[in-house]
Amino acid sequence: MRLACSDVTKTFPGREGDVTALQNVNMEIAEREFISIIGPSGCGKSTLLHIISGLLAPTRGEVTLNGERAPELLGRVGYMPQKDLLMPWRRVLDNVTLGLELTGLPRRDARARAVAELDRFGLAGFERRWPASLSGGMRQRAALLRTFLAGHELMLLDEPFGSLDALTRQTMQEWLTAIWESDRKTILFVTHDIDEAIYLSDRVYLMSPRPGRVRLCIEIDLPRPRALEVITTAEFVGLKQRLLAPLREASPDPFGEVG
């Protein structure tokens, strides 16, 4: 699924006047690309995903998916927010099939589709577990399976690994890369981790502080499939250096968060 953002601007009313979260954002994503967005906290990354998914309307500009405007596509784009949102009263299998059941698919068919993917998503043997008994990485696998099962060709992933420890995060990055290599869905991925963005992506967009604008887009010309060891190569370090300088300029506060 092809995505295009054209001069997307979003303004929110505030007590002391309007607040512009995004200003003239232009972005294009080709079918089957893996694209990451990084930038300082509060630069509008999540707001942009909400607009692309159809949850929010832009104040100005437009988003098109295969030539169709986003407001008409609410429910046709896969979206995973920062929190996994697993329902504590539903077992893992019932959580991952929830989206399919809401579309009207019979429960038996939804379960059959989920069971067929459990092993690939590392959840085989965990289908009857309660969410509270899962590690952070396992919860994210369940949430991602629920999102993937919906069958959307465009996936919006908003910092899905942000709450995980470093070792689990690396494991999940390798796993997500393997899943994407197999399925080749179009993915737009928001992260605060430069290494993560470079390792996963075909291209990385850097956004400016609020109001968020596209400041830079770099091609990640590292060969695929990628092993995690690529992060130690000179090519990887060079790409990281190209992003670090503008990121530091965008977040001058040494105690602020740089993403």
PyMOL commands that set and color helices and strands:
alter all, ss='L'
color gray80, all
select helices_A, chain A and resi 45-53+70-73+92-96+98-102+107-118+131-133+136-149+166-183+194-200+228-232+234-250
alter helices_A, ss='H'
color red, helices_A
select strands_A, chain A and resi 3-12+19-29+34-38+60-65+68-69+78-80+154-158+186-190+203-207+214-219
alter strands_A, ss='S'
color yellow, strands_A
deselect
rebuild
show_as cartoon
